[in-house]
């Protein structure tokens, strides 16, 4: 699994908060945002539309075009998780799914995690038209599509 473990980031301190950058134009992404919000969180999740003014303000160093292509999660200590690692760290933050997240990092679980992420990416590619460079059609509304926490 690429990226650091969520509990061994930039030193001995654990992750205390995660920001999930999701595509607000994608029906699956918006559905999963709502699902994440309804779960009991061991680590608080802030859900911010990828590419939004809020995302750029919070994370000016990120490649925001890339965050619109793949799920990206940023830890409070600056850790960046993408693709499969991002999905796993989201599950790790949830009370009911932490043990499943640990299993997904094992040799037995990795293929399942990767297959799930690839299936979601295929669905997303069919459901969301690609953004043309400089296009305003892909822009997230000012303030983003943040849901209640």
Residue pairs with C-beta under 8 A, 6 or more apart in sequence:
1 84
1 85
1 88
1 105
1 110
1 113
2 82
2 83
2 84
2 85
3 79
3 80
3 81
3 82
3 85
3 89
4 79
6 14
6 15
6 18
6 43
6 75
6 79
6 81
6 89
6 92
6 93
7 14
7 15
9 15
9 75
9 77
9 78
9 79
10 77
10 78
10 79
11 77
13 77
15 43
15 75
15 76
15 77
15 79
15 89
16 43
16 44
16 76
17 43
17 44
17 45
17 46
17 75
17 76
18 43
18 44
18 45
18 46
18 73
18 74
18 75
18 76
18 89
18 90
18 93
19 45
19 46
19 47
19 48
19 58
19 59
19 73
19 74
20 33
20 36
20 45
20 46
20 47
20 48
20 71
20 72
20 73
20 86
20 90
21 48
21 49
21 50
21 55
21 59
21 62
21 67
21 71
21 72
21 73
21 74
22 29
22 30
22 32
22 33
22 47
22 48
22 49
22 50
22 71
23 29
23 49
23 50
23 68
23 124
23 128
24 30
24 49
24 50
24 52
24 140
24 144
24 145
25 128
25 138
25 140
26 124
26 127
26 128
27 127
28 120
28 123
28 124
28 127
29 71
29 124
30 145
33 47
33 147
34 147
36 45
36 47
36 90
36 94
37 45
37 47
37 147
37 148
37 149
39 94
39 95
39 96
39 97
40 94
40 95
40 96
41 93
41 94
41 95
42 93
42 94
42 95
42 98
43 92
43 93
44 93
44 149
45 90
45 93
46 149
47 146
47 147
47 149
48 54
48 55
48 58
48 144
48 146
49 55
49 140
49 144
49 145
49 146
50 64
50 67
50 68
50 72
50 140
51 64
51 65
51 67
51 68
51 138
51 139
51 140
52 140
52 143
52 144
52 145
53 140
53 142
53 143
53 144
54 143
54 144
54 146
55 62
55 64
55 67
55 144
56 64
58 74
59 74
62 72
62 74
62 80
65 131
65 133
66 72
66 82
68 131
68 138
70 82
70 83
70 86
70 121
71 82
71 83
71 86
71 87
72 80
72 81
72 82
72 86
73 80
73 81
73 82
73 85
73 86
73 89
73 90
74 80
74 81
75 81
75 89
81 88
81 89
83 117
84 110
84 113
84 114
84 117
87 113
87 116
87 117
87 120
88 101
88 104
88 105
88 113
89 101
91 97
91 98
91 100
91 101
91 104
92 98
92 101
92 102
94 101
103 109
104 110
104 112
104 113
105 113
129 137
131 137
131 138
132 138
